[in-house]
Amino acid sequence: MLNNPEYIPGITKGYCSKFALGEGVEFEYEVNGKKYSNCNTYHPISKDSIIVPGGKYMVRYSEKFPDAGRMDFRMPAE
């Protein structure tokens, strides 16, 4: 995912707990017609600057592991 990432729009759904890392943001995205849901932390981005729910941001993923996407809160999706 770090060497050849793909990007796709995703949408924030709510807050979640990321084990041992604290609070995060739950989001959904779709790859090749299949929906995925994931949770990742927003650090170092300010929680107040992220639109939850309904915020649209780009999700970085790999074709090999599409279920392991990471939302990039610095990249708003149009």
C-alpha positions in Angstrom: 0.0 0.0 0.0 2.9 2.4 0.5 4.7 1.7 -2.7 1.9 1.7 -5.3 -1.2 3.1 -3.5 -4.6 3.6 -5.2 -6.9 6.3 -4.1 -10.7 6.3 -4.0 -13.3 8.5 -2.3 -14.7 7.5 1.1 -17.2 8.9 3.5 -17.0 9.2 7.3 -19.7 7.4 9.3 -18.9 8.1 13.0 -16.3 7.7 15.7 -14.8 4.3 16.7 -12.1 2.9 19.0 -8.8 1.8 17.6 -7.4 -0.7 20.0 -4.3 0.7 21.9 -4.4 3.8 19.7 -7.5 5.6 21.1 -10.4 7.2 19.3 -10.6 7.1 15.5 -13.0 7.7 12.7 -15.1 5.0 11.0 -15.4 5.3 7.3 -16.8 3.4 4.2 -15.5 3.1 0.7 -16.1 0.9 -2.3 -13.6 -1.0 -4.5 -14.7 -2.9 -7.6 -18.4 -2.9 -6.4 -17.6 -4.2 -2.9 -18.1 -2.0 0.2 -15.6 -1.9 2.9 -15.6 -0.3 6.4 -12.6 0.6 8.4 -11.5 2.7 11.4 -8.3 4.8 11.6 -7.0 7.4 14.0 -6.9 11.1 12.9 -3.7 12.1 14.7 -1.9 14.5 13.9 -5.0 16.1 12.3 -7.3 18.0 14.7 -10.5 16.1 15.4 -12.5 19.4 15.0 -11.3 19.8 11.4 -12.8 16.5 10.3 -16.4 16.3 9.2 -18.1 13.4 11.0 -20.5 12.0 9.8 -20.7 12.7 6.1 -17.2 14.0 5.5 -15.7 13.0 2.1 -12.0 12.2 2.0 -9.7 10.1 -0.1 -8.9 6.6 1.0 -5.5 5.0 0.2 -5.7 1.3 -0.5 -3.9 -1.5 -2.4 -5.5 -3.8 -5.0 -3.9 -6.7 -3.1 -5.6 -5.7 0.3 -8.6 -3.5 -0.5 -10.1 -4.1 2.9 -7.1 -2.4 4.6 -7.8 1.1 3.4 -6.7 4.2 5.3 -8.5 7.5 5.1 -6.4 10.6 4.5 -8.0 13.5 6.3 -5.7 15.9 4.5 -7.2 14.9 1.1 -10.8 16.0 0.7 -12.7 14.2 -2.0 -14.9 16.1 -4.4 
